[in-house]
Amino acid sequence: MYYFSQVLIAIFLFSAQTTWLELFSFGGVTPDLILVWVVYCGVRCSRAGGIGAGITLGLLQDSLSGGLLGVNTLSKGLIAYFFSTLKDKFFVEGVIPIGIFLVFSSIFDGLVFYFSMATILKGEVASGFLYQLLPVCSIYNALIGPFMFVVLDRIDGWVQPKTSNSYMGTTR
């Protein structure tokens, strides 16, 4: 049931990202729901689960984008690895830590895209990407992220199996 719910969340997030989320764009920038979910999985899941979610979602995002295959896989995988490794060393509860982590994740994700486009593809990237679009996207993700963390925590609480200890009268 847990993995089925994770697949449903991924389908919903990809659907929202590609369809109606553009209605909520700010300055032509929409939040990256997949990035927020990768950070969530990196922080809340096991190390293997977080990294697996980051690589899988990055690969799916690469496959659906039609661009350079591997850019999102690399950035989402590294972000998931980073947060899966550091989640025990930082207290990741509350709006401010989640927002800060999402700002750094968004900047890293944007820089991986920018440098891969500029070096590997020798492509033109809009001049305002680093100074206008990337900061707006980072702040937008940081504002949306804590709300998504609360919703995903609630969903996770519903689908996690609960075991009870009838001798103690408590649940674990």
C-alpha positions in Angstrom: 0.0 0.0 0.0 2.9 2.4 0.8 4.6 2.0 -2.5 1.3 2.3 -4.4 0.6 5.6 -2.6 4.0 6.8 -3.5 3.3 6.1 -7.2 0.0 7.9 -6.9 1.7 10.9 -5.4 4.3 10.9 -8.2 1.5 10.7 -10.9 -0.4 13.5 -9.2 2.7 15.8 -8.9 3.7 15.2 -12.5 0.2 15.9 -13.6 -0.1 19.1 -11.6 3.4 20.2 -12.7 2.5 19.9 -16.4 -1.1 21.0 -16.5 -2.8 23.4 -14.1 0.2 24.7 -12.1 0.9 27.3 -14.8 -2.2 29.1 -13.5 -0.2 29.9 -10.4 3.0 31.1 -12.1 4.7 34.2 -10.7 6.8 36.1 -13.3 6.6 33.1 -15.6 8.1 30.8 -12.9 6.2 27.8 -11.4 7.3 25.9 -8.4 9.1 22.6 -8.9 6.9 20.1 -7.1 9.1 17.2 -8.0 12.1 18.9 -6.4 10.1 19.5 -3.2 9.1 15.9 -3.1 12.6 14.7 -3.7 13.8 16.8 -0.7 10.9 15.4 1.3 11.9 11.8 0.4 15.5 12.6 1.2 14.6 13.9 4.6 11.8 11.6 5.6 12.6 8.2 4.0 15.6 5.9 4.4 18.8 6.6 2.6 18.1 4.1 -0.1 14.5 5.2 -0.4 15.4 8.9 -0.7 18.1 8.3 -3.3 15.9 5.9 -5.2 13.1 8.5 -5.3 15.5 11.2 -6.5 17.0 9.2 -9.3 13.6 7.7 -10.4 11.8 11.1 -10.4 14.7 12.8 -12.1 14.8 10.1 -14.8 11.0 10.5 -15.3 11.4 14.2 -15.5 14.1 13.9 -18.0 12.1 11.5 -20.1 9.1 13.8 -20.1 11.0 17.0 -20.8 12.4 16.0 -24.1 15.7 17.8 -23.3 19.1 16.5 -22.4 18.7 13.1 -20.7 20.4 13.0 -17.4 20.4 16.6 -16.1 17.4 16.1 -13.8 18.5 12.6 -12.9 21.9 14.0 -11.8 20.6 17.0 -9.9 17.6 15.2 -8.2 19.8 12.2 -7.4 22.5 14.4 -5.8 20.0 16.4 -3.9 18.3 13.2 -2.5 21.8 11.8 -1.6 22.7 15.1 0.1 19.6 15.2 2.3 19.5 11.5 2.9 23.0 11.8 4.3 22.6 15.0 6.3 19.1 14.4 7.7 20.5 13.0 11.0 22.8 15.9 11.5 20.2 18.7 11.1 16.9 19.3 12.7 14.5 19.4 9.7 11.3 20.5 11.2 9.5 23.8 10.9 9.1 26.3 8.1 12.5 28.0 8.2 14.8 24.9 7.9 12.6 23.4 5.2 12.5 26.7 3.4 16.3 27.1 3.6 16.9 23.6 2.4 14.5 24.2 -0.5 16.3 27.4 -1.5 19.6 25.7 -1.6 18.1 22.7 -3.5 16.5 24.9 -6.1 19.7 26.9 -6.6 21.7 23.6 -7.0 19.1 22.2 -9.4 19.2 25.4 -11.5 23.0 25.6 -11.6 23.2 21.9 -12.8 20.8 22.8 -15.6 22.6 26.0 -16.4 26.1 24.5 -16.5 25.0 21.5 -18.5 23.3 23.7 -21.0 26.2 26.0 -21.3 29.0 23.4 -21.4 27.7 20.1 -22.8 25.0 21.4 -25.2 26.7 24.7 -26.0 23.3 26.2 -25.9 22.0 29.6 -25.2 20.5 30.1 -21.8 18.4 33.2 -21.2 20.6 36.0 -19.7 18.2 36.5 -16.8 18.1 32.9 -15.8 20.8 33.1 -13.0 19.8 36.5 -11.7 16.0 36.7 -12.2 14.4 33.3 -12.7 16.5 31.2 -10.4 16.0 33.3 -7.3 12.3 33.6 -7.9 12.0 29.9 -8.4 14.0 29.2 -5.2 11.8 31.5 -3.1 8.7 30.1 -4.7 9.8 26.5 -3.8 10.7 27.6 -0.3 7.2 29.1 0.2 5.3 26.1 -1.2 7.6 23.5 0.3 6.6 23.6 4.0 2.9 23.3 3.0 3.7 20.3 0.9 5.7 18.8 3.7 2.7 19.0 6.0 0.4 17.5 3.4 2.9 14.7 2.6 3.4 14.0 6.3 -0.4 13.6 6.7 -0.5 11.2 3.7 2.4 9.3 5.0 0.7 9.0 8.4 -2.4 7.5 6.7 -0.6 4.9 4.7 2.1 3.8 7.1 1.2 0.5 8.8 0.3 0.8 12.4 1.1 -2.0 14.8 -0.4 -2.1 18.2 0.8 -3.7 21.4 -2.3 -5.0 23.1 -0.4 -5.6 26.4 0.6 -2.0 26.8 -2.4 -0.3 25.3 -0.2 1.9 23.1 0.7 1.9 19.4 4.2 2.0 18.0 
